[in-house]
């Protein structure tokens, strides 16, 4: 009997980040992928009981590993479980590899190496933590999943990882379960007009380069003059450098037309994204950029940085702009606002491009990698 142990803590998050959305969507897709319970068994480890609305298939079990401390569940409690009762393969899709795992073979996902590409966007503590975690993954994993070919190449370039150790398994548009707020109510809630706002969704932090977007918007509003209805919506919690983002947003001339609502509930997401003039993603570096493909799936034109992973994900279905060039970001947004033909082209191309990525395909590729690791 082959036993697969999976970290299921992402299935408990009420306000998941992009990495946690990846993990939750992947695990749910793996549950409906063909599986042989006579020869295989899955144990999901988590610090809390199984959610009532989560139904596990035959051969899958949920194991609560209670822990009394606010931090350290992965490296202490999960390590203890893997040391006492190691599965054949342990897969952690979202977080660090536990400190100890005895005889269990290790599979993990590397989401990006942005800390290597743009170290100035991270705190010194975060840089050390990420370097430590990635080095452990590279040295201990029997298989590494990378969410893009760009991330795989970064692993090869920065850590000299053998090419056959890394399997590319793309992200896809995230499933956002639950009721959906009526679009008209969403427009009222956020104080915006359909087709007259630029939308960014993600952490407000240095890595996401939100300040460039604010300055490009301010340049446009200066050009358009007072009374123009265009607004900028910056949706997400604060990350490293978030204070600087807020300071810039509050100091520019167009500050009254910058909406910063914080974390967007899933019920509002589709309405807010689908009615935007464009989805703007000026990030300095990404491993995949899930919000971009989610915007495309909703038919919203996308403007994104011309960095390796975003070029890979977007193809020709987005306007790609150098992340550091405020003027070119302003020009790109202006072209979308004034060119209906371009908007329609990006709408259609984005819808088509989004269909190239799916969780069932990612789950199948992940299962193939885990089974190969189990046979080694």
N, C-alpha and C positions, 0 to 999 in steps of 0.2 A: 504493500500500500504506500503510495506516494502522498505525503502530507505537505500542503502549501500553507504557510503561515503568512497572513497579510495584516499590516497595520491599518486598522479601520477607523482611527480617531478622526479622520477627515469627515466621516459620515455623521459626526455629532455636531459639527460647526453650524452655528446659526447665522454668522456673518462671514462666510468663507472668502479667502483670498483666491487669486488665480490658481496657485498651486493646489490649494485644498479643493477647488472646483474640479481641477484635473483629476485628483485622486478619487473624489466621490463619483464623478461621472464614469471614470474608468472601472472602478470596482462594481458599480451597478451594471455596466455593460458586460463585464466578465461573468456576472451571475447568470446572464441569459445566453452565454456562448455555450455550444455543445460541450458536455462534461460527462465523464464516466465515473459515477460514484462507486462502482465495484472496484476500481483500481486507484481512484484518487479521492482525496479528502481536503477540504479547505477549513482552516480555523481563522476567524477574524478576531484579532486582539484589539481591545479598546478599554479605556479607563472607566467607562460608564456602561449601563445596561443597553441592550439592543433597542433602537427606536421602535415604537409600536407600529409605525407605518412602513417599516422595512421587513420584507418577507424574503427569507433565505431559501434557495433551492435545495433539493435533496443533496446531501453530501457536504453541505456548508453548515458550520456552527459558529456561534458568537461566543467569545470567551471574555468575560469582564475581568480585568486585572485591576482591582481596586488599589488606590494609592492615596496616601493622606497628605502629601506635600503638593503645593501649587505648581511646582516645576520638577522635572527630572523623571517623569514617567517613562520616557523612552529609554534612557540610559540606566535607570535603576530597576524599575518594576518589570519592564518588558525584557531587559537583559536577564533578570532572574528567571523568568519563564522560559526564555530560549535556552538558557544554560541547563535548567532542570529537565525540560521536555522539548528538545530541539525538533522542529519540523524538518522535512527533507530540504525544502527551500523556503527561505524567508524573504518576502518582498515588501519593501517600504517605498510606496509611490510618492510620498510627500516630504518626508523629513529625513533626519540623519539616521545612519545605521546605528543600532544599539551598541553599547560598548562591548558587550559579550554576547556570543551566540553559539558557542560550543561547536558542534559538528554541522550546524545548519549551513547550507550553501546560501549565498547572499545575492539578491537581485535588488536593484534600486534605480530610481529615475533621477537623472541630472537635468534640471530645468533650464539653467543658463549659467554662464560663467561671466556675467556682467561685472562682477567684482574684480575680475582680471582685466576686462576691457576698459572699464571706467572706475578705477579704484577711488578717485576723488569723490565719487557719489556715495561713498560708504563711510561709516565711522570706523575708527581703528579697531575697535572691539569686534564689529561685524566682519571686517576683513579677515581677522585672525580666525574667527569662528567658521566662516565659510571655507577658508583655505584648509583648515583642519578637517572639516567634514568631507570635502571633495577628495582630499588625499586619502582618507580612510576608505572612501568608496572605491577609488581607483585601485587601491592596494588589496582590498578584501573581496570585492564583488566578483562573482563568476559571470555575471552579465549586467550590463548597464544599458538602460533605456534612455535615449535622448529625444527630446520633443521636437527636434528639427535636425536637418542635415548640418545646419550652421553650428548648432551646439555640439554635434558629434565632431565636427572639424576643430572646434575649440578644444575639445578634450584631447584630440590627437596633437594639436599644435602646442598647447600649454603643458600637458601632462604626459605626452608621448604614449597615450593609451593605444594598444593594438587595435587596428581597425575592426577586426572580427569580434572584439569584446563588446562593441557598442551597436545597438540596434535602434534605428530611428522609428519612433512611434509618435506620430503627430497628435497634437490636440485637435479638438473639434468644438463647434459651438456648444456651450454648456446648457444642460437641461436645467431650467429654473421652474421647479414644480410649484403648484399652488395657484390660487386665483390671480387673475391679471386685472389691474386697475384700468378702468375705461380711459381711453386716450385723452378725452376732453378733461377729465378730472386731473390727469397727470399734468396737462398744460397749465391748469389753474394752480395746482399745488406748487409748481416750480416757477411760476410767473413768466412763462415763455410762450412764444407764438410759433405754430408749426412752420418749419422751413426757415425760421429766422433766428436760429441759435446754433453755435458751434458747440459740440459736446466732446468732453474728455471724460473717460471713466478709468479709474485706477488710483493707486496711492498718490497723494500729493507729496512728492519727494524729489530729491536731486536726480535719481536715476531716470525718472520719467520726463525730465526736462520741461516741466510745466511752465517755467518762467519764460522760455522762448515763445510758447503759445500765447501767454498773457501779453507779451510785448508786441507780437504780431497782431493780435486783436486790437491793442491800443493804437497801433499804427493805422489800422483800417478805420477805426472809429474816428480818429483825427481827420482822416481823408474824407470820410462820409459826412462829417459834420453833426451838429447837435440834432437830436430828434430821430435819428435813424434807429429802426427797431432791432437791429442785430445785437444779440447777446452772446456771452460766453458762459457755458455751464461746466464747472470743474467738480466732478462727482467722485468722492472717495475719501477715505480717512487719511490722516497725516502720517507720513513716514519720515525717514531721515532727511532733514532739510525742509520739512514742511513749514517751519516757522518763516523761512526765507520766502517760500512761495506765498504765504499769507501776507507777508510784509509788502511784497511787490504788488500783489493783487489789490491791496488797500491803498497803495500810493500812486498808481497810475491815474491818468485823467479819466479813463473809462471805467473806473472802479464801480460806479453805480450800476453798470450793466454787466457785471461779473457776478454770477450766481454760484455760491459754494454751499451746496446742501448737505455735504457729508456723505456717508455711505448710502447708496441707493438700494432700497428693498427690492427683492426679486419681483414683486408684484408690479413695480413701477418701471422696471427695466425696459421691457419691450416698447411701451408707449413712449418713453423718453427718447430711446435710441431711434425708433422708426420715424419720428417726426423731425429729427434734427436736419439742418442744412447739410451737415457733414459730421463725421466722427473723426476727430483729430488725435493722432497718437505720435507725439514728437520724441519718444523715448530715445535715450542715448544708446541703449542696448537691450535686447530682449532674447529670450530663448525661443519663443514662439509668438506671443502677443495674442492671447485668446480673445480679448475684447475686440480686436480688429476683425476676426472671422465671425464673431457674434454680430457685429454691426453689419457686415456683408450679408449674413443670413437674414437680416431684417430689411435688406434693400437700401441701407443708408450708404451714401458715397463716403469713401474713406480717403483721408490724407494721412500718410504715415512717413516715418523716417526711412531713409534709403539705406538702412543697416542690413547686414546679411540675413538674419532670420526673418525680418519683416519683408524683405524683397522675396524671399523664398515663399512665405505665406501668401503674400498679396498677388504675386505674379503681375499681370498687366491690368488687374482689377482695381487699382488704387493709384492716386497721385503720390509719387514718392519724392521727398524733399530732404536735403541735407539737414540734420537735426540742429546744427548751429546757426543756420542762416535765417534770421528773423525776417528779412525782406522777402525771401522766397516763400516762406510760410504765409506771409500776408498776400502775396501775389496768387498763390495757389487757392487760398480761401476766396479771394476776390473773383477768380475765374469761375469757381463753382457758383458763387452768388449770382453772377451775371450771365452765365452760359447754361441755359436749360438743356441743350443737347448734351453737354458734358455730364451734367447730373444724371440724365437718363442713361447714358452709356455706362457710367459707373454703377448705377443702380442694377442694370441687367448683368453686367460683368461680375459684380459682387455676389449676386444671387447664384450665378453659375459657379463661381469659384468656391463658395461655401460648401457646395455639394461634393467637393473633392475631399472633404475631411469628415470622418464619421467615427463615433465611439465604437460601433461594432467592429469596424476594421482595425482600430487601435487595440481593442480587446483581443481580437484574434491574433494579432502580431505579438501582443504581450504574453498570451498563453503559449504561443509557439516558443518564445524565448524562455519562459519558465520551465516548460517541459524539456527543452534542450539542456538547461542547467541541471535539472533533476537527473538526467541520464548521464551526465559527466562523471 
